[in-house]
Amino acid sequence: MTIDELEGRLARLGDRALRYQYIVQLGRRLPPMPPDLKTPENQVRGCMSAAWLAGELRGDDSKVLSFVGDSDSIIVKGLFAILAGIYNGQTPEEALAVDLSDIFERLQLGEALSPNRRNGFYSMVEKIERSARELSEGC
């Protein structure tokens, strides 16, 4: 799903409660993260809930990012689903050029999330960006 599609869906939902429910639904549809990836290195610091995020480069010629994540909180899983939709399939350079503040505003996530969840969201973003830099340097 593109950002434009996600923005349209969230805008049609209207109020905060409906947007929150939609994010929860995204989390429920997220494929499970392999248990062997739930390591201390992959843990997202700054989340109130236990959360893990791991990335790798895929592809032969054009290396693109692929992230998997999980959390014991369904809303955090939904936020990860949004981030995976944004970052998966991009090169590390494209991922590092993403303006997440703009996307956060376009999706009106500030209205759907508590300040603590917002902090967790940006902790996941920082981990994704750090991973993109590390994977880029490893090529």
C-alpha positions as CSV (number, residue, x, y, z in Angstrom):
1,M,0.0,0.0,0.0
2,T,1.4,3.4,-0.9
3,I,1.4,6.4,1.3
4,D,-1.2,8.1,-0.8
5,E,-3.5,5.1,-0.4
6,L,-2.9,4.9,3.3
7,E,-3.5,8.6,3.6
8,G,-6.8,8.3,1.7
9,R,-8.0,5.4,3.9
10,L,-7.1,7.1,7.1
11,A,-8.7,10.4,6.0
12,R,-12.0,8.6,5.1
13,L,-12.2,7.1,8.5
14,G,-12.5,10.5,10.1
15,D,-12.1,10.4,13.8
16,R,-9.3,9.3,16.1
17,A,-11.0,6.1,17.3
18,L,-11.6,4.8,13.8
19,R,-8.0,5.5,12.7
20,Y,-6.7,3.8,15.8
21,Q,-8.9,0.7,15.0
22,Y,-7.5,0.7,11.4
23,I,-3.9,0.7,12.7
24,V,-4.8,-2.2,15.0
25,Q,-6.2,-4.1,12.0
26,L,-2.9,-3.5,10.1
27,G,-1.1,-5.0,13.1
28,R,-3.3,-8.1,13.2
29,R,-2.5,-8.7,9.5
30,L,1.2,-8.4,10.0
31,P,3.0,-11.7,9.3
32,P,4.7,-13.2,12.4
33,M,8.4,-12.4,13.0
34,P,10.6,-15.4,13.1
35,P,11.4,-16.1,16.8
36,D,15.1,-16.3,16.2
37,L,15.1,-12.6,15.2
38,K,13.7,-11.5,18.6
39,T,17.1,-10.8,20.0
40,P,18.4,-8.0,22.2
41,E,20.1,-6.5,19.1
42,N,16.8,-6.2,17.3
43,Q,14.9,-4.9,20.3
44,V,13.5,-1.3,19.8
45,R,14.6,0.9,22.6
46,G,12.2,3.7,23.6
47,C,9.0,1.7,23.1
48,M,6.8,1.2,26.1
49,S,6.0,-2.3,24.8
50,A,8.4,-5.0,23.9
51,A,9.1,-4.5,20.2
52,W,11.6,-6.0,17.7
53,L,12.7,-4.9,14.3
54,A,15.2,-6.5,11.9
55,G,16.2,-5.6,8.4
56,E,18.1,-7.1,5.6
57,L,19.0,-6.3,2.0
58,R,17.4,-8.4,-0.7
59,G,17.8,-8.6,-4.5
60,D,20.6,-9.5,-6.8
61,D,21.6,-6.3,-8.6
62,S,19.5,-3.6,-7.0
63,K,19.6,-4.2,-3.3
64,V,16.5,-3.2,-1.4
65,L,15.5,-3.2,2.2
66,S,13.2,-5.7,3.8
67,F,12.1,-5.2,7.4
68,V,10.2,-7.5,9.8
69,G,8.9,-6.6,13.2
70,D,6.8,-7.7,16.1
71,S,5.6,-6.4,19.4
72,D,3.5,-7.5,22.3
73,S,1.3,-4.5,21.6
74,I,-1.1,-4.8,18.6
75,I,-1.0,-1.0,18.0
76,V,2.8,-1.0,17.8
77,K,2.5,-3.9,15.3
78,G,0.2,-1.7,13.3
79,L,2.6,1.2,13.4
80,F,5.3,-1.2,12.2
81,A,3.1,-2.3,9.4
82,I,2.8,1.3,8.3
83,L,6.6,1.7,8.5
84,A,7.2,-1.6,6.6
85,G,4.9,-0.3,3.9
86,I,7.0,2.9,3.6
87,Y,10.5,1.4,3.8
88,N,10.3,-2.2,2.4
89,G,11.4,-2.3,-1.2
90,Q,13.5,0.9,-1.1
91,T,17.2,1.1,-1.4
92,P,19.0,2.3,1.8
93,E,19.7,5.6,0.1
94,E,16.0,6.1,-0.7
95,A,15.0,5.0,2.9
96,L,17.4,7.6,4.4
97,A,15.8,10.3,2.3
98,V,12.3,9.7,3.5
99,D,10.8,12.6,5.4
100,L,8.9,10.8,8.1
101,S,7.8,14.0,9.8
102,D,5.9,14.9,6.7
103,I,4.4,11.4,6.4
104,F,3.4,11.4,10.1
105,E,1.5,14.7,9.5
106,R,-0.1,13.6,6.2
107,L,-1.4,10.4,7.9
108,Q,-2.6,12.4,10.9
109,L,-0.9,9.9,13.2
110,G,-0.4,12.5,15.9
111,E,-4.2,12.6,16.3
112,A,-4.5,8.8,16.6
113,L,-1.5,8.2,19.0
114,S,-0.7,9.1,22.5
115,P,2.6,10.9,23.1
116,N,4.1,7.6,24.4
117,R,3.1,5.8,21.3
118,R,4.4,8.6,19.1
119,N,7.8,8.3,20.9
120,G,7.8,4.5,20.2
121,F,6.9,5.2,16.5
122,Y,10.0,7.5,16.2
123,S,12.1,5.0,18.0
124,M,11.2,2.4,15.3
125,V,12.0,5.0,12.7
126,E,15.5,5.6,14.2
127,K,16.2,1.9,14.3
128,I,15.1,1.6,10.6
129,E,17.3,4.5,9.6
130,R,20.3,3.1,11.6
131,S,19.8,-0.3,10.0
132,A,19.6,1.2,6.5
133,R,22.9,3.0,7.1
134,E,24.6,-0.1,8.4
135,L,23.2,-2.3,5.6
136,S,24.3,0.4,3.0
137,E,27.8,0.4,4.4
138,G,27.9,-3.4,4.4
139,C,27.3,-3.6,0.6
